[in-house]
Amino acid sequence: MSPYTWIVTRDRFVGDSSDAVGKIGPPGAKDRAPFDTVIVHGEKFRLLNHHGESEFNGYIYGTYAGREPLDEYGREFGCVEIEYERNGVWVGLDGSTHASR
């Protein structure tokens, strides 16, 4: 089984059709964690563009370093940063924080 699984659950095009919602990684992995396990037990992340705006939100579950959704998916769409929601606060990999919106 893959050591981690991430799923995009929302993108900035709320209300519009998008191929991003439901995107699963890591790319090419054959055995990923089930969707419901990732949503229920995973950690919420968001991928930000160079203006600090959220482009994609999702969940990641398993053993991971933190950059996987950004490196494996978000950079292709102009994302430059990933943050994780912890106790109602968005926390960057560098430790910077932002209130949840």
Order of alpha helices (4+ residues) and beta strands (2+ residues): beta-beta-alpha-beta-beta-alpha-beta-beta-beta
